[in-house]
Every structure is written in structure tokens, then in C-alpha cells.
Amino acid sequence: MPIDLQQEINKRLNEIVTEVTNGNASRFAHLVDISVQTFHNYLNGQIPKTEAVTQICAKLGLSANWLLMGIEPKCLSNETRPYVK
């Protein structure tokens, strides 16, 4: 996977961690039911697995297109975004 894409996914993950848990990555990992170590690996450049992307998006009402590619809209709808600003 190209470095630019990895960096962009990392940027969006960090953005959502900041919005949802005030930058607390461990708390975010617990919230979306991903192991803390695995989530830290994602924040450090590992591309999230499909299951992790699905979990994050489902729990937070996020668009997978936004998380992976930066394609708006960020959220699926106002009703399904309990944590996202």
C-alpha cells in the first residue's frame, strides 16, 4: 500500500480519536472493541484490517469511504453518529 495512503488513514484515525476520546487511544480502542495494542499499531502506520474498519465505522456511525479514502461524508447520518462531532 502506498505510503501516502497509509499516512492519510493514520491522519483520519488520529482525528477521530481526538474527537471521540480527546486523544486517548486506549480508551478509543476499548470503545470500538479492538485490542489496545492492535489499535496502537494502526496509529503507528499499520493499515487496519477490514474487521477493524467495520467495527470502528459501525460503533461510531462513520463512513468507511471517509476512514479509508477521505471521501465525504464523514458520517453516515446525523442519527448514527453517537460519538462523532
Secondary structure, DSSP 4 states (H G I P E B T S, - for coil): --HHHHHHHHHHHHHHHHHHHTT-HHHHHHHTT--HHHHHHHHTTPPPPHHHHHHHHHHHTB-HHHHHH-PSPSBS-GGG-SS--
